[in-house]
C-alpha cells in the first residue's frame, strides 16, 4: 500500500532534515503503480511498463514544486529503477510551463538547475537507446549506471551492460566515465 502523501509533503520534512544532518543519501525506487489507474489493467506487463518511471517522475515533481530541494540544499536523493527517459517528459513540461505561465509556484530553480546541483542522481542503464538524447537535453552530470545486480541481473549481465556502455559510439569518453563512475562517486561523496 502506498503512502497517503507524496514525498514533497511536509510530513516527510523531518526525514529530509535528518538525512542532511547525517550527510546520507536517500534513494527512491520506482515500483508501485497503485493509484495511477493501472490497477485495472488485465495484462501485468502493461502495468510494469509504467510501474517504475511514472512514480519517479511524480516524486521528482513533488520534491521540486513543494520546495524540498530548495529548503534542504544539502539533501541528496537518487531516483532508481526507472531508466532515464522520464526526465525528458518532465523537462519538456516544466520548461514549457516556465515559458508560458507566470503564476508563482514552490519551485525556485529550473529543472536543469536541480539536475546540475548535485542533489539528484538518476539511475540509467548504459544500453538505453534514448541515453544520448537525454544527455543532450539535460547533461550527463545527474546520470549514473545502475543495475539490478544481484537482484534481477547476474554478474555476467551486469558486465555485459557495462561493456555495451563502453562500446557505444554515440557517447563521448567523458560521458561514459561520468555515467559509469564519476557521477556516483561525487553524489555519494566517495
N, C-alpha and C positions, 0 to 999 in steps of 0.2 A: 504494500500500500504506500502510495506516495505521500509526501508531506503536504500539509494543508497550506503551506506558504511557499512562495517562490524564494530562491536563495538570496535575492536582494532585499528581502523583507527585514525590517529592523529586529525581528525576533532573533535572527542569527548574528546580529552585530557583536554580541559578546564573544562568540566563537571567532570572529574575524579579529577582534582586538587581541584575544589570547594567542592566535596564530602569529600576529605581528609581534607580540611580547616574546614569544618563544622563538621567533625567527624561522618558523617552519612553513612549509608549502602545503596548501590544500589541493586536493585533486577531485575533479568531478568526472565521473564515469558515466557516459551515456548508457541508457539501458531501458528505462521504463517508458512505455508508450501509454501508460494509464492516463486517462483524462484527455487524450489527444484525438479521440474519435476512432482510434484503430482497434479498440476492444471488440468491435463488431465485425472485424474482418474474419472471413472464414478460411483464408489461407494464411497460415502463420508466417510465411516468408514475406507477405505483404507488410505486416506489422514490423518485421525485422528490418526491412528497408528503411524505416523511419525511426526505429527504436533508439538508435544511438545519436545520429546527427541532430534531430529535431529537439530533443531535450537539452542538448548542449547549447544550441542557438538560443533557446528560450532562457536558459540560465545566464548566458553571457549578456543578453539584453537586460535581464532583471538586475544583474550586478552593475551594469553601466548606468542605466537610467534611474536606478534608485540610489545612486551615489556611493556605492560601496568602494569602488576603486579610487574615488576621489577623497572619501573620508579616511580611508586606510591606504595611504600612498606606499607603504612598505608591504602590503598584502600581496602574496603571490598565489595564483590559482591556475592549475593546469586543467585543460579540457581534453579528455582522453576517450578513445574508442569510437570516435565518430568520423574519422578521416578529417580532411581539411576543407572540403568543398563547401560546407555550410557557412564558412566565414564569408564567402563571396556573396551569398544571399544577404547576409547582414550588411556587408559593405555597400551593396547596391541600394538597399532600402534606407539605411542610415544616411548615406551620402545624399541620396535623393531628397529625403526629408529635410536635411540641413540646407539644401539649396532652394527649397520651396517654402517651407514653413518658418515663421518667426516666433511661434509660441514657445515660451521657455519650458525646459524640461529639467530633470535632475542631472542630466548629462552635462559635464563641463568641458569635455575634450572631444576631439574627433575619434572615430573608431581607430584610425591609423595611429593616433597618439597612444591610445590604450594598448594597442598591439606592440608598439615600439617601446613602451615604458619599462619593460622587464617584469611587469606584473602578471603577464599571461604567457602560457605555453600551450600550444595546440599540437596534440599528437597527430602525426601523419604517417602514412606508410610510403616508403620511397618509390613504390611502383604505382602510386595513384596517377592516372593519366592527367588529371587536372592540376597536378602539383606545379608545373612551370607557370601555368596561368595564375594560380593563387599567388605564387612568389612575385610575379609581375605586378599584380594588383595590390598586395599588402606587404611585400617584402618577405624575407626569409627569417628575420630575427625572432619571430614568435613561433616558429615551427620546429618540431623535433620528431625524429623517427621514434615510433612506438610500435611495439608488437604485443601480442598476447602470450609471449613466451613466459612460462611454460604452460599457460592455461589452455589455449586453443592451438598454439603454434609450437612445434617442437624445434629443437636447436637447428636441425637441418633446414627447415623452412625459414627460420629467422635469419640464418646466414645467407640463404638464397635471396631474401628481400634486401638485405644489406648490399650484397653483391650486385643486385639489379639496380639499386640506387647508385652505386659507384660507377656502373657501366652506362648510365643514362647520358646520352649526348646532348640532351636538352636542358641540363643543369650545369652551371659552372662549377669548377672545383671548389670555390669558396662557398657556394650554396650547399654542395654536398657535405663539406666539412661542418658547416653550421648546423645542418639538419641531423647529421649523424653523430654529433657530439658536442660541439661548441655551445650551442644554444642551451642544451640541457645542463652542461657544466655551469654556465653562467646563471641560469634560472635557479638551480638547486644549490648554488654557491659552493661548488665542489672544487 
